Amino acid sequence: MHELKTSCGALAAEAAASAKSLIALRRRLHQYPEVGNQEYRTTALLKRELQRLGLKIVDGHAATGLWAELNTGREGPVIAIRTDIDALPVVEETGLPFASKIKGTMHACGHDAHMAVLIGVATMAATVTNLLHNWNGGPR
């Protein structure tokens, strides 16, 4: 039982620690929006974030966008999580300190938040996977 409480504490600590960086990521994505099929910078940023978490990037599917895998070392069902990454050809007039720096393009649709949530989910999934590998000698 002690190991479970420790693991849950580690998971909660990771979630809390990730909050500020996920907000910063969302704001960075918001500042540099790219319209459909031109999301090269966005794809590169997401790729770096997912690689940092230890996910395997599977390339070659499209010029923009990506597919990543988290190998848990366990057999069983697969969970897929996706997000849209494109922005809209809209002039931002919000006055926010992290407003779009790309004239005439904006994440007015919330995809910047969706991408940050996806990275948050990947962060927690990687944390759980690491905890399972370390708990009672590895995956079951």
The first five atom37 places (N, CA, C, CB, O) and aatype in JSON, in Angstrom:
{
  "aatype": [12, 8, 6, 10, 11, 16, 15, 4, 7, 0, 10, 0, 0, 6, 0, 0, 0, 15, 0, 11, 15, 10, 9, 0, 10, 1, 1, 1, 10, 8, 5, 18, 14, 6, 19, 7, 2, 5, 6, 18, 1, 16, 16, 0, 10, 10, 11, 1, 6, 10, 5, 1, 10, 7, 10, 11, 9, 19, 3, 7, 8, 0, 0, 16, 7, 10, 17, 0, 6, 10, 2, 16, 7, 1, 6, 7, 14, 19, 9, 0, 9, 1, 16, 3, 9, 3, 0, 10, 14, 19, 19, 6, 6, 16, 7, 10, 14, 13, 0, 15, 11, 9, 11, 7, 16, 12, 8, 0, 4, 7, 8, 3, 0, 8, 12, 0, 19, 10, 9, 7, 19, 0, 16, 12, 0, 0, 16, 19, 16, 2, 10, 10, 8, 2, 17, 2, 7, 7, 14, 1],
  "atom_mask": [
    [1, 1, 1, 1, 1],
    [1, 1, 1, 1, 1],
    [1, 1, 1, 1, 1],
    [1, 1, 1, 1, 1],
    [1, 1, 1, 1, 1],
    [1, 1, 1, 1, 1],
    [1, 1, 1, 1, 1],
    [1, 1, 1, 1, 1],
    [1, 1, 1, 0, 1],
    [1, 1, 1, 1, 1],
    [1, 1, 1, 1, 1],
    [1, 1, 1, 1, 1],
    [1, 1, 1, 1, 1],
    [1, 1, 1, 1, 1],
    [1, 1, 1, 1, 1],
    [1, 1, 1, 1, 1],
    [1, 1, 1, 1, 1],
    [1, 1, 1, 1, 1],
    [1, 1, 1, 1, 1],
    [1, 1, 1, 1, 1],
    [1, 1, 1, 1, 1],
    [1, 1, 1, 1, 1],
    [1, 1, 1, 1, 1],
    [1, 1, 1, 1, 1],
    [1, 1, 1, 1, 1],
    [1, 1, 1, 1, 1],
    [1, 1, 1, 1, 1],
    [1, 1, 1, 1, 1],
    [1, 1, 1, 1, 1],
    [1, 1, 1, 1, 1],
    [1, 1, 1, 1, 1],
    [1, 1, 1, 1, 1],
    [1, 1, 1, 1, 1],
    [1, 1, 1, 1, 1],
    [1, 1, 1, 1, 1],
    [1, 1, 1, 0, 1],
    [1, 1, 1, 1, 1],
    [1, 1, 1, 1, 1],
    [1, 1, 1, 1, 1],
    [1, 1, 1, 1, 1],
    [1, 1, 1, 1, 1],
    [1, 1, 1, 1, 1],
    [1, 1, 1, 1, 1],
    [1, 1, 1, 1, 1],
    [1, 1, 1, 1, 1],
    [1, 1, 1, 1, 1],
    [1, 1, 1, 1, 1],
    [1, 1, 1, 1, 1],
    [1, 1, 1, 1, 1],
    [1, 1, 1, 1, 1],
    [1, 1, 1, 1, 1],
    [1, 1, 1, 1, 1],
    [1, 1, 1, 1, 1],
    [1, 1, 1, 0, 1],
    [1, 1, 1, 1, 1],
    [1, 1, 1, 1, 1],
    [1, 1, 1, 1, 1],
    [1, 1, 1, 1, 1],
    [1, 1, 1, 1, 1],
    [1, 1, 1, 0, 1],
    [1, 1, 1, 1, 1],
    [1, 1, 1, 1, 1],
    [1, 1, 1, 1, 1],
    [1, 1, 1, 1, 1],
    [1, 1, 1, 0, 1],
    [1, 1, 1, 1, 1],
    [1, 1, 1, 1, 1],
    [1, 1, 1, 1, 1],
    [1, 1, 1, 1, 1],
    [1, 1, 1, 1, 1],
    [1, 1, 1, 1, 1],
    [1, 1, 1, 1, 1],
    [1, 1, 1, 0, 1],
    [1, 1, 1, 1, 1],
    [1, 1, 1, 1, 1],
    [1, 1, 1, 0, 1],
    [1, 1, 1, 1, 1],
    [1, 1, 1, 1, 1],
    [1, 1, 1, 1, 1],
    [1, 1, 1, 1, 1],
    [1, 1, 1, 1, 1],
    [1, 1, 1, 1, 1],
    [1, 1, 1, 1, 1],
    [1, 1, 1, 1, 1],
    [1, 1, 1, 1, 1],
    [1, 1, 1, 1, 1],
    [1, 1, 1, 1, 1],
    [1, 1, 1, 1, 1],
    [1, 1, 1, 1, 1],
    [1, 1, 1, 1, 1],
    [1, 1, 1, 1, 1],
    [1, 1, 1, 1, 1],
    [1, 1, 1, 1, 1],
    [1, 1, 1, 1, 1],
    [1, 1, 1, 0, 1],
    [1, 1, 1, 1, 1],
    [1, 1, 1, 1, 1],
    [1, 1, 1, 1, 1],
    [1, 1, 1, 1, 1],
    [1, 1, 1, 1, 1],
    [1, 1, 1, 1, 1],
    [1, 1, 1, 1, 1],
    [1, 1, 1, 1, 1],
    [1, 1, 1, 0, 1],
    [1, 1, 1, 1, 1],
    [1, 1, 1, 1, 1],
    [1, 1, 1, 1, 1],
    [1, 1, 1, 1, 1],
    [1, 1, 1, 1, 1],
    [1, 1, 1, 0, 1],
    [1, 1, 1, 1, 1],
    [1, 1, 1, 1, 1],
    [1, 1, 1, 1, 1],
    [1, 1, 1, 1, 1],
    [1, 1, 1, 1, 1],
    [1, 1, 1, 1, 1],
    [1, 1, 1, 1, 1],
    [1, 1, 1, 1, 1],
    [1, 1, 1, 1, 1],
    [1, 1, 1, 0, 1],
    [1, 1, 1, 1, 1],
    [1, 1, 1, 1, 1],
    [1, 1, 1, 1, 1],
    [1, 1, 1, 1, 1],
    [1, 1, 1, 1, 1],
    [1, 1, 1, 1, 1],
    [1, 1, 1, 1, 1],
    [1, 1, 1, 1, 1],
    [1, 1, 1, 1, 1],
    [1, 1, 1, 1, 1],
    [1, 1, 1, 1, 1],
    [1, 1, 1, 1, 1],
    [1, 1, 1, 1, 1],
    [1, 1, 1, 1, 1],
    [1, 1, 1, 1, 1],
    [1, 1, 1, 1, 1],
    [1, 1, 1, 0, 1],
    [1, 1, 1, 0, 1],
    [1, 1, 1, 1, 1],
    [1, 1, 1, 1, 1]
  ],
  "atom_positions": [
    [[0.82, -1.2, 0.0], [0.0, 0.0, 0.0], [0.86, 1.26, 0.0], [-0.93, 0.0, 1.2], [0.52, 2.27, -0.62]],
    [[1.99, 1.19, 0.71], [2.88, 2.35, 0.76], [3.4, 2.7, -0.63], [4.05, 2.08, 1.72], [3.49, 3.87, -0.99]],
    [[3.74, 1.66, -1.42], [4.23, 1.9, -2.78], [3.17, 2.59, -3.64], [4.66, 0.59, -3.43], [3.5, 3.46, -4.44]],
    [[1.91, 2.2, -3.47], [0.82, 2.81, -4.23], [0.66, 4.28, -3.87], [-0.49, 2.06, -3.99], [0.5, 5.12, -4.75]],
    [[0.7, 4.59, -2.58], [0.59, 5.99, -2.15], [1.75, 6.81, -2.67], [0.53, 6.08, -0.63], [1.57, 7.95, -3.1]],
    [[2.96, 6.24, -2.64], [4.13, 6.94, -3.15], [3.97, 7.19, -4.65], [5.4, 6.13, -2.87], [4.28, 8.29, -5.12]],
    [[3.5, 6.19, -5.39], [3.31, 6.33, -6.83], [2.26, 7.38, -7.14], [2.93, 5.0, -7.45], [2.45, 8.19, -8.05]],
    [[1.15, 7.36, -6.41], [0.1, 8.36, -6.63], [0.62, 9.76, -6.3], [-1.14, 8.04, -5.77], [0.27, 10.72, -6.98]],
    [[1.44, 9.87, -5.28], [2.04, 11.15, -4.94], [2.96, 11.64, -6.03], [0.0, 0.0, 0.0], [2.98, 12.83, -6.35]],
    [[3.74, 10.73, -6.62], [4.64, 11.09, -7.72], [3.84, 11.55, -8.93], [5.54, 9.9, -8.09], [4.24, 12.49, -9.63]],
    [[2.73, 10.89, -9.19], [1.88, 11.27, -10.31], [1.27, 12.65, -10.09], [0.78, 10.23, -10.53], [1.23, 13.47, -11.01]],
    [[0.79, 12.9, -8.89], [0.22, 14.21, -8.57], [1.28, 15.3, -8.65], [-0.42, 14.19, -7.17], [1.0, 16.41, -9.1]],
    [[2.49, 15.0, -8.21], [3.58, 15.97, -8.26], [3.93, 16.3, -9.72], [4.82, 15.44, -7.52], [4.18, 17.46, -10.05]],
    [[3.94, 15.29, -10.57], [4.23, 15.52, -12.0], [3.16, 16.38, -12.64], [4.35, 14.18, -12.75], [3.46, 17.27, -13.43]],
    [[1.91, 16.12, -12.3], [0.8, 16.92, -12.85], [0.93, 18.38, -12.42], [-0.56, 16.35, -12.38], [0.76, 19.28, -13.24]],
    [[1.22, 18.6, -11.16], [1.37, 19.97, -10.66], [2.56, 20.66, -11.31], [1.52, 19.97, -9.14], [2.48, 21.83, -11.69]],
    [[3.68, 19.94, -11.43], [4.88, 20.52, -12.03], [4.67, 20.84, -13.51], [6.06, 19.57, -11.86], [5.27, 21.78, -14.02]],
    [[3.84, 20.07, -14.18], [3.61, 20.26, -15.61], [2.71, 21.44, -15.92], [3.02, 19.02, -16.2], [2.75, 21.97, -17.04]],
    [[1.91, 21.87, -14.98], [0.89, 22.89, -15.24], [1.49, 24.17, -15.84], [0.15, 23.22, -13.96], [1.01, 24.65, -16.86]],
    [[2.52, 24.72, -15.21], [3.11, 25.98, -15.7], [3.72, 25.8, -17.08], [4.16, 26.49, -14.73], [3.58, 26.67, -17.94]],
    [[4.41, 24.69, -17.29], [5.05, 24.5, -18.59], [4.02, 24.27, -19.69], [6.03, 23.32, -18.54], [4.25, 24.66, -20.83]],
    [[2.89, 23.66, -19.36], [1.83, 23.46, -20.36], [1.16, 24.78, -20.72], [0.79, 22.46, -19.84], [0.79, 25.0, -21.88]],
    [[0.99, 25.65, -19.74], [0.43, 26.98, -20.02], [1.4, 27.75, -20.92], [0.18, 27.76, -18.69], [0.97, 28.4, -21.88]],
    [[2.69, 27.68, -20.62], [3.7, 28.36, -21.44], [3.72, 27.78, -22.85], [5.1, 28.24, -20.79], [3.85, 28.52, -23.82]],
    [[3.58, 26.46, -22.97], [3.55, 25.82, -24.28], [2.34, 26.3, -25.08], [3.51, 24.29, -24.13], [2.46, 26.63, -26.26]],
    [[1.19, 26.34, -24.45], [-0.03, 26.79, -25.13], [0.13, 28.23, -25.63], [-1.25, 26.69, -24.19], [-0.28, 28.56, -26.74]],
    [[0.73, 29.07, -24.82], [0.93, 30.46, -25.23], [1.93, 30.58, -26.37], [1.4, 31.29, -24.03], [1.76, 31.4, -27.26]],
    [[2.98, 29.76, -26.34], [3.96, 29.76, -27.44], [3.29, 29.31, -28.74], [5.17, 28.83, -27.1], [3.49, 29.91, -29.79]],
    [[2.49, 28.25, -28.66], [1.75, 27.78, -29.83], [0.79, 28.86, -30.34], [0.97, 26.49, -29.5], [0.62, 29.03, -31.55]],
    [[0.17, 29.58, -29.42], [-0.76, 30.64, -29.79], [-0.04, 31.78, -30.53], [-1.46, 31.19, -28.54], [-0.6, 32.37, -31.45]],
    [[1.19, 32.07, -30.12], [1.94, 33.16, -30.73], [2.39, 32.87, -32.15], [3.12, 33.49, -29.89], [2.6, 33.8, -32.93]],
    [[2.55, 31.61, -32.48], [3.08, 31.24, -33.79], [2.15, 30.28, -34.52], [4.47, 30.62, -33.64], [2.52, 29.14, -34.79]],
    [[0.95, 30.72, -34.83], [-0.02, 29.86, -35.51], [0.34, 29.64, -36.97], [-1.42, 30.45, -35.41], [0.98, 30.47, -37.6]],
    [[-0.08, 28.49, -37.49], [0.15, 28.17, -38.9], [-1.13, 27.56, -39.46], [1.37, 27.19, -39.08], [-1.74, 26.7, -38.84]],
    [[-1.52, 28.01, -40.64], [-2.73, 27.49, -41.27], [-2.48, 26.07, -41.78], [-3.18, 28.42, -42.44], [-1.34, 25.62, -41.86]],
    [[-3.58, 25.39, -42.13], [-3.53, 24.0, -42.55], [-2.5, 23.69, -43.62], [0.0, 0.0, 0.0], [-2.33, 24.43, -44.58]],
    [[-1.83, 22.58, -43.43], [-0.8, 22.07, -44.33], [0.45, 22.95, -44.39], [-1.37, 21.9, -45.7], [1.3, 22.77, -45.27]],
    [[0.56, 23.89, -43.46], [1.77, 24.73, -43.36], [2.31, 24.72, -41.93], [1.47, 26.18, -43.8], [3.07, 25.61, -41.55]],
    [[1.94, 23.73, -41.14], [2.28, 23.69, -39.71], [3.65, 23.08, -39.45], [1.23, 22.91, -38.94], [3.78, 22.17, -38.64]],
    [[4.67, 23.57, -40.13], [6.01, 23.02, -40.0], [6.63, 23.32, -38.64], [6.9, 23.55, -41.1], [7.18, 22.43, -38.0]],
    [[6.55, 24.57, -38.21], [7.09, 24.97, -36.91], [6.34, 24.24, -35.79], [7.0, 26.5, -36.72], [6.95, 23.76, -34.84]],
    [[5.02, 24.17, -35.91], [4.19, 23.51, -34.91], [4.54, 22.03, -34.81], [2.7, 23.68, -35.24], [4.69, 21.49, -33.72]],
    [[4.68, 21.38, -35.96], [5.03, 19.96, -35.98], [6.38, 19.74, -35.31], [5.05, 19.43, -37.42], [6.53, 18.81, -34.52]],
    [[7.36, 20.58, -35.62], [8.7, 20.44, -35.03], [8.65, 20.61, -33.51], [9.67, 21.47, -35.65], [9.31, 19.88, -32.78]],
    [[7.87, 21.58, -33.05], [7.76, 21.82, -31.61], [7.11, 20.62, -30.91], [6.95, 23.11, -31.34], [7.6, 20.17, -29.88]],
    [[6.03, 20.11, -31.47], [5.36, 18.94, -30.88], [6.28, 17.73, -30.89], [4.06, 18.63, -31.63], [6.31, 16.96, -29.93]],
    [[7.01, 17.57, -31.97], [7.94, 16.44, -32.07], [8.99, 16.51, -30.96], [8.63, 16.43, -33.45], [9.27, 15.5, -30.31]],
    [[9.57, 17.7, -30.74], [10.57, 17.86, -29.67], [9.97, 17.53, -28.3], [11.12, 19.29, -29.66], [10.6, 16.85, -27.49]],
    [[8.77, 18.01, -28.06], [8.12, 17.77, -26.76], [7.88, 16.28, -26.54], [6.79, 18.55, -26.68], [8.13, 15.77, -25.45]],
    [[7.39, 15.59, -27.55], [7.09, 14.16, -27.42], [8.37, 13.34, -27.3], [6.26, 13.68, -28.61], [8.4, 12.37, -26.54]],
    [[9.41, 13.71, -28.03], [10.68, 13.01, -27.9], [11.27, 13.21, -26.51], [11.67, 13.5, -28.97], [11.86, 12.28, -25.95]],
    [[11.12, 14.4, -25.97], [11.61, 14.7, -24.61], [10.97, 13.75, -23.6], [11.32, 16.17, -24.24], [11.59, 13.4, -22.59]],
    [[9.75, 13.35, -23.86], [9.03, 12.44, -22.97], [9.37, 10.98, -23.22], [7.53, 12.65, -23.12], [8.91, 10.09, -22.51]],
    [[10.19, 10.73, -24.24], [10.6, 9.36, -24.54], [9.71, 8.64, -25.53], [0.0, 0.0, 0.0], [9.83, 7.43, -25.71]],
    [[8.81, 9.36, -26.19], [7.95, 8.72, -27.18], [8.72, 8.56, -28.49], [6.67, 9.54, -27.41], [9.58, 9.36, -28.83]],
    [[8.38, 7.5, -29.21], [9.0, 7.23, -30.51], [8.19, 7.95, -31.58], [9.06, 5.68, -30.79], [6.97, 7.79, -31.67]],
    [[8.87, 8.75, -32.38], [8.21, 9.46, -33.49], [8.23, 8.56, -34.71], [8.91, 10.83, -33.79], [9.29, 8.06, -35.11]],
    [[7.07, 8.35, -35.3], [6.95, 7.56, -36.52], [6.79, 8.55, -37.66], [5.73, 6.54, -36.45], [5.74, 9.16, -37.81]],
    [[7.84, 8.71, -38.46], [7.85, 9.7, -39.54], [7.35, 9.11, -40.85], [9.25, 10.27, -39.73], [7.16, 7.9, -40.98]],
    [[7.14, 10.0, -41.81], [6.85, 9.59, -43.16], [5.38, 9.53, -43.52], [0.0, 0.0, 0.0], [5.03, 9.09, -44.61]],
    [[4.51, 9.97, -42.63], [3.08, 9.89, -42.91], [2.53, 11.15, -43.58], [2.32, 9.63, -41.63], [1.57, 11.07, -44.35]],
    [[3.12, 12.29, -43.29], [2.65, 13.54, -43.86], [3.75, 14.59, -43.72], [1.33, 14.02, -43.16], [4.65, 14.45, -42.89]],
    [[3.68, 15.63, -44.51], [4.66, 16.71, -44.42], [4.5, 17.5, -43.14], [4.55, 17.63, -45.62], [5.48, 17.99, -42.58]],
    [[3.27, 17.63, -42.67], [3.0, 18.31, -41.4], [2.19, 17.36, -40.54], [2.25, 19.68, -41.6], [1.5, 16.48, -41.04]],
    [[2.28, 17.55, -39.24], [1.65, 16.62, -38.31], [2.59, 15.45, -38.05], [0.0, 0.0, 0.0], [3.6, 15.29, -38.73]],
    [[2.26, 14.65, -37.07], [3.11, 13.52, -36.74], [2.33, 12.46, -35.98], [4.31, 13.97, -35.92], [1.18, 12.65, -35.58]],
    [[3.0, 11.34, -35.82], [2.45, 10.22, -35.08], [3.54, 9.78, -34.11], [2.01, 9.04, -36.03], [4.69, 9.61, -34.51]],
    [[3.19, 9.6, -32.85], [4.16, 9.18, -31.84], [3.59, 7.98, -31.08], [4.5, 10.35, -30.87], [2.38, 7.83, -30.93]],
    [[4.51, 7.14, -30.59], [4.1, 5.96, -29.83], [4.81, 5.94, -28.48], [4.41, 4.67, -30.62], [5.99, 6.28, -28.38]],
    [[4.06, 5.54, -27.46], [4.62, 5.32, -26.13], [4.58, 3.82, -25.89], [3.82, 6.1, -25.0], [3.51, 3.23, -25.76]],
    [[5.74, 3.21, -25.85], [5.83, 1.77, -25.63], [5.8, 1.5, -24.13], [7.11, 1.17, -26.28], [6.74, 1.85, -23.41]],
    [[4.73, 0.88, -23.68], [4.59, 0.58, -22.25], [5.24, -0.74, -21.87], [3.12, 0.55, -21.87], [5.43, -1.03, -20.69]],
    [[5.59, -1.54, -22.87], [6.15, -2.85, -22.58], [5.08, -3.87, -22.22], [0.0, 0.0, 0.0], [5.4, -4.99, -21.8]],
    [[3.84, -3.51, -22.38], [2.73, -4.4, -22.05], [1.92, -4.7, -23.29], [1.83, -3.77, -20.97], [1.82, -3.88, -24.2]],
    [[1.35, -5.9, -23.32], [0.41, -6.23, -24.38], [-0.96, -5.73, -23.98], [0.39, -7.76, -24.67], [-1.24, -5.52, -22.8]],
    [[-1.8, -5.54, -24.95], [-3.16, -5.13, -24.62], [-3.67, -4.08, -25.57], [0.0, 0.0, 0.0], [-3.07, -3.83, -26.62]],
    [[-4.77, -3.48, -25.21], [-5.38, -2.49, -26.09], [-4.47, -1.26, -26.27], [-6.74, -2.05, -25.53], [-3.61, -0.96, -25.44]],
    [[-4.7, -0.59, -27.38], [-3.97, 0.64, -27.7], [-4.93, 1.81, -27.58], [-3.33, 0.57, -29.13], [-6.1, 1.71, -27.97]],
    [[-4.44, 2.9, -27.04], [-5.24, 4.12, -26.94], [-4.63, 5.15, -27.89], [-5.29, 4.67, -25.46], [-3.42, 5.38, -27.86]],
    [[-5.44, 5.75, -28.71], [-4.98, 6.8, -29.62], [-5.53, 8.14, -29.14], [-5.42, 6.51, -31.09], [-6.7, 8.25, -28.77]],
    [[-4.68, 9.13, -29.16], [-5.08, 10.49, -28.8], [-4.63, 11.39, -29.94], [-4.44, 10.95, -27.41], [-3.5, 11.29, -30.41]],
    [[-5.52, 12.27, -30.38], [-5.16, 13.14, -31.5], [-5.56, 14.58, -31.2], [-5.85, 12.66, -32.8], [-6.36, 14.85, -30.31]],
    [[-4.97, 15.47, -31.95], [-5.31, 16.88, -31.86], [-5.18, 17.52, -33.23], [-4.43, 17.6, -30.82], [-4.33, 17.12, -34.03]],
    [[-6.0, 18.49, -33.48], [-5.8, 19.34, -34.66], [-4.7, 20.33, -34.32], [-7.14, 20.08, -35.09], [-4.52, 20.68, -33.15]],
    [[-3.96, 20.77, -35.32], [-2.83, 21.68, -35.06], [-2.9, 22.96, -35.89], [-1.53, 20.98, -35.33], [-2.05, 23.84, -35.72]],
    [[-3.88, 23.07, -36.76], [-3.93, 24.23, -37.66], [-4.6, 25.43, -37.0], [-4.66, 23.87, -38.94], [-5.37, 25.31, -36.05]],
    [[-4.27, 26.59, -37.54], [-4.87, 27.85, -37.11], [-5.76, 28.38, -38.24], [-3.76, 28.91, -36.73], [-5.89, 27.75, -39.29]],
    [[-6.36, 29.51, -38.0], [-7.28, 30.1, -38.97], [-6.71, 31.4, -39.53], [-8.65, 30.37, -38.33], [-5.93, 32.08, -38.86]],
    [[-7.09, 31.75, -40.75], [-6.67, 33.04, -41.32], [-7.54, 34.16, -40.75], [-6.76, 33.01, -42.88], [-8.41, 34.7, -41.43]],
    [[-7.27, 34.5, -39.49], [-8.05, 35.49, -38.75], [-7.08, 36.49, -38.13], [-8.94, 34.81, -37.66], [-6.02, 36.1, -37.63]],
    [[-7.42, 37.76, -38.15], [-6.61, 38.79, -37.5], [-6.95, 38.78, -36.01], [-6.85, 40.2, -38.12], [-8.11, 38.92, -35.63]],
    [[-5.93, 38.62, -35.18], [-6.15, 38.61, -33.73], [-6.2, 40.04, -33.2], [-5.05, 37.81, -33.0], [-5.32, 40.85, -33.48]],
    [[-7.24, 40.32, -32.44], [-7.41, 41.64, -31.83], [-7.7, 41.52, -30.34], [-8.55, 42.42, -32.52], [-8.47, 42.3, -29.78]],
    [[-7.08, 40.53, -29.69], [-7.36, 40.27, -28.28], [-6.59, 41.17, -27.34], [-7.05, 38.83, -27.95], [-7.05, 41.45, -26.23]],
    [[-5.43, 41.64, -27.77], [-4.59, 42.45, -26.89], [-3.85, 41.63, -25.85], [0.0, 0.0, 0.0], [-3.23, 42.19, -24.95]],
    [[-3.91, 40.32, -25.95], [-3.22, 39.46, -24.99], [-1.71, 39.6, -25.12], [-3.64, 37.99, -25.19], [-1.21, 39.84, -26.21]],
    [[-0.98, 39.44, -24.03], [0.49, 39.54, -24.11], [1.1, 38.42, -24.95], [1.09, 39.52, -22.71], [2.24, 38.53, -25.41]],
    [[0.35, 37.34, -25.15], [0.84, 36.22, -25.98], [0.05, 36.12, -27.29], [0.75, 34.89, -25.2], [-0.1, 35.03, -27.84]],
    [[-0.44, 37.26, -27.77], [-1.2, 37.3, -29.03], [-0.34, 36.82, -30.19], [-1.73, 38.72, -29.3], [0.89, 36.83, -30.12]],
    [[-1.0, 36.42, -31.25], [-0.32, 35.94, -32.45], [0.69, 36.95, -32.97], [-1.34, 35.6, -33.53], [0.4, 38.14, -33.07]],
    [[1.87, 36.44, -33.31], [2.91, 37.27, -33.92], [2.92, 37.08, -35.43], [4.28, 36.94, -33.33], [3.74, 37.67, -36.13]],
    [[2.01, 36.27, -35.92], [1.9, 36.01, -37.35], [0.7, 36.78, -37.86], [1.77, 34.48, -37.65], [-0.44, 36.43, -37.58]],
    [[0.97, 37.83, -38.61], [-0.08, 38.72, -39.09], [-1.14, 37.96, -39.89], [0.53, 39.84, -39.95], [-0.82, 37.22, -40.82]],
    [[-2.4, 38.15, -39.51], [-3.5, 37.55, -40.24], [-3.75, 36.08, -39.96], [0.0, 0.0, 0.0], [-4.54, 35.45, -40.66]],
    [[-3.1, 35.52, -38.94], [-3.28, 34.12, -38.58], [-3.42, 34.01, -37.07], [-2.1, 33.24, -39.09], [-2.69, 34.66, -36.32]],
    [[-4.37, 33.19, -36.63], [-4.65, 33.09, -35.2], [-5.19, 31.72, -34.84], [-5.64, 34.18, -34.77], [-5.88, 31.08, -35.63]],
    [[-4.88, 31.27, -33.63], [-5.52, 30.09, -33.07], [-6.82, 30.55, -32.41], [-4.58, 29.35, -32.05], [-6.93, 30.58, -31.18]],
    [[-7.79, 30.9, -33.23], [-9.09, 31.34, -32.73], [-9.99, 30.14, -32.44], [-9.77, 32.26, -33.75], [-11.08, 30.28, -31.89]],
    [[-9.52, 28.96, -32.81], [-10.33, 27.74, -32.72], [-10.01, 26.88, -31.51], [-10.16, 26.93, -33.97], [-10.7, 25.89, -31.26]],
    [[-8.98, 27.23, -30.75], [-8.64, 26.45, -29.56], [-7.66, 25.33, -29.79], [0.0, 0.0, 0.0], [-7.36, 24.57, -28.87]],
    [[-7.15, 25.19, -31.01], [-6.23, 24.09, -31.26], [-4.93, 24.23, -30.47], [-5.91, 24.01, -32.73], [-4.29, 23.23, -30.17]],
    [[-4.54, 25.46, -30.12], [-3.37, 25.66, -29.28], [-3.58, 25.0, -27.92], [-3.07, 27.16, -29.11], [-2.67, 24.36, -27.39]],
    [[-4.77, 25.16, -27.36], [-5.08, 24.51, -26.08], [-5.16, 23.0, -26.24], [-6.41, 25.05, -25.52], [-4.7, 22.26, -25.37]],
    [[-5.73, 22.54, -27.34], [-5.83, 21.1, -27.59], [-4.44, 20.46, -27.64], [-6.59, 20.83, -28.9], [-4.22, 19.38, -27.09]],
    [[-3.5, 21.13, -28.31], [-2.14, 20.59, -28.41], [-1.47, 20.55, -27.04], [-1.29, 21.44, -29.38], [-0.79, 19.57, -26.72]],
    [[-1.66, 21.57, -26.24], [-1.08, 21.58, -24.9], [-1.68, 20.47, -24.04], [-1.31, 22.95, -24.22], [-0.96, 19.82, -23.27]],
    [[-2.97, 20.24, -24.17], [-3.61, 19.14, -23.44], [-3.04, 17.8, -23.89], [-5.15, 19.17, -23.65], [-2.77, 16.93, -23.06]],
    [[-2.84, 17.63, -25.19], [-2.25, 16.39, -25.69], [-0.87, 16.15, -25.07], [-2.16, 16.42, -27.22], [-0.56, 15.03, -24.67]],
    [[-0.05, 17.19, -25.01], [1.28, 17.05, -24.39], [1.13, 16.74, -22.9], [2.12, 18.34, -24.59], [1.92, 15.96, -22.36]],
    [[0.14, 17.32, -22.25], [-0.12, 17.0, -20.84], [-0.51, 15.54, -20.65], [0.0, 0.0, 0.0], [-0.03, 14.88, -19.73]],
    [[-1.37, 15.04, -21.51], [-1.77, 13.62, -21.45], [-0.57, 12.72, -21.71], [-2.91, 13.32, -22.48], [-0.38, 11.72, -21.02]],
    [[0.25, 13.07, -22.71], [1.44, 12.29, -23.0], [2.41, 12.3, -21.81], [2.14, 12.82, -24.26], [3.04, 11.28, -21.51]],
    [[2.54, 13.45, -21.15], [3.39, 13.56, -19.98], [2.93, 12.62, -18.88], [3.42, 15.0, -19.46], [3.73, 11.9, -18.28]],
    [[1.63, 12.62, -18.62], [1.11, 11.76, -17.56], [1.2, 10.28, -17.95], [-0.34, 12.13, -17.25], [1.48, 9.44, -17.1]],
    [[0.96, 9.96, -19.22], [1.07, 8.57, -19.66], [2.51, 8.07, -19.53], [0.58, 8.43, -21.13], [2.74, 6.94, -19.11]],
    [[3.47, 8.92, -19.89], [4.88, 8.54, -19.75], [5.24, 8.37, -18.28], [5.79, 9.59, -20.41], [6.01, 7.47, -17.93]],
    [[4.71, 9.22, -17.42], [4.97, 9.12, -15.98], [4.4, 7.82, -15.43], [4.38, 10.32, -15.24], [5.08, 7.13, -14.67]],
    [[3.17, 7.49, -15.79], [2.55, 6.25, -15.33], [3.36, 5.05, -15.82], [1.09, 6.15, -15.82], [3.6, 4.11, -15.07]],
    [[3.77, 5.09, -17.08], [4.56, 3.99, -17.64], [5.85, 3.81, -16.86], [4.88, 4.26, -19.12], [6.22, 2.68, -16.53]],
    [[6.54, 4.9, -16.55], [7.77, 4.82, -15.76], [7.5, 4.28, -14.36], [8.44, 6.18, -15.68], [8.29, 3.48, -13.84]],
    [[6.42, 4.71, -13.75], [6.07, 4.21, -12.41], [5.8, 2.71, -12.45], [4.85, 4.94, -11.86], [6.25, 1.97, -11.57]],
    [[5.08, 2.25, -13.46], [4.79, 0.83, -13.58], [6.05, 0.0, -13.8], [3.82, 0.59, -14.73], [6.17, -1.1, -13.27]],
    [[6.99, 0.55, -14.57], [8.25, -0.16, -14.8], [9.06, -0.27, -13.51], [9.07, 0.54, -15.88], [9.8, -1.24, -13.33]],
    [[8.93, 0.71, -12.64], [9.7, 0.72, -11.4], [8.97, 0.06, -10.23], [10.04, 2.14, -11.04], [9.59, -0.26, -9.21]],
    [[7.7, -0.15, -10.37], [6.89, -0.7, -9.29], [6.91, -2.21, -9.35], [5.43, -0.17, -9.36], [6.51, -2.79, -10.36]],
    [[7.35, -2.86, -8.33], [7.41, -4.32, -8.25], [8.16, -4.95, -9.42], [6.01, -4.9, -8.18], [7.74, -5.98, -9.94]],
    [[9.24, -4.35, -9.82], [10.12, -4.99, -10.8], [9.75, -4.86, -12.24], [0.0, 0.0, 0.0], [10.27, -5.62, -13.06]],
    [[8.88, -3.96, -12.61], [8.6, -3.73, -14.03], [7.22, -4.12, -14.46], [0.0, 0.0, 0.0], [6.36, -4.42, -13.62]],
    [[6.99, -4.13, -15.75], [5.64, -4.38, -16.29], [5.17, -5.79, -16.0], [5.62, -4.13, -17.79], [5.96, -6.72, -15.88]],
    [[3.86, -5.93, -15.88], [3.27, -7.26, -15.61], [2.57, -7.78, -16.83], [2.28, -7.2, -14.44], [2.01, -8.87, -16.81]]
  ]
}
